[in-house]
Amino acid sequence: MSSIFKRIDTVFLQVKDFEGSIKWYCDVLGFTLRWKDEKSGYAALDIGETPLTLVRATKEPIKSASISFNFFTPDIEKAHQLLIQNDVNVGSINEDGQVKWFKFQDLEGNELEVCHFIE
C-alpha cells in the first residue's frame, strides 16, 4: 500500500445526456446524487467507497475498446435480474471458477461490467 495515496477518489465517465444519465444511474442502478455542478457539468453519485462522477461531454465521447472499471456486487444474480427488469442491454453471466461477471450498457451505450467473487 502506498504511504502517500490512500484510495481512488472517484471514477469519471463522460456522458452526452447529463441530466438523463444522472436520472438513469439513480433510478436504474439505485445510486444517489452526492452533488451536482450544473455550470461545469459534473455530478458525483454515491455507490460505495469510490463515487462515480458523470461529466457532461462537450464533444462526442471516445468509446474505450476495453472496460475501464466494473461494479462489485455481493449478489450477481440479483444484480443481473434488476438490470433485465429495467430493460437494460445485459449480457449473460460468465464464470471462471472464482469470479462471476457480466457486461451491460448504460443509457448512452457505455459498456460496463459487474463482478462478484467471495471476499
Residue, then its C-alpha position, 0 to 999 in steps of 0.5 A: m500500500s502506498s504511504i502517500f495515496k490512500r484510495i481512488d477518489t472517484v471514477f469519471l465517465q463522460v456522458k452526452d445526456f447529463e441530466g438523463s444519465i444522472k436520472w438513469y444511474c439513480d433510478v436504474l442502478g439505485f445510486t444517489l446524487r452526492w452533488k451536482d455542478e450544473k455550470s461545469g457539468y459534473a455530478a458525483l453519485d454515491i455507490g460505495e467507497t469510490p463515487l462515480t462522477l458523470v461529466r457532461a461531454t462537450k464533444e462526442p465521447i471516445k468509446s474505450a475498446s476495453i472496460s475501464f472499471n466494473f461494479f462489485t456486487p455481493d449478489i450477481e444474480k440479483a444484480h443481473q435480474l434488476l438490470i433485465q427488469n429495467d430493460v437494460n442491454v445485459g449480457s449473460i453471466n460468465e464464470d471462471g471458477q472464482v469470479k462471476w461477471f457480466k457486461f451491460q450498457d448504460l443509457e448512452g451505450n457505455e459498456l460496463e461490467v459487474c463482478h462478484f467473487i467471495e471476499 
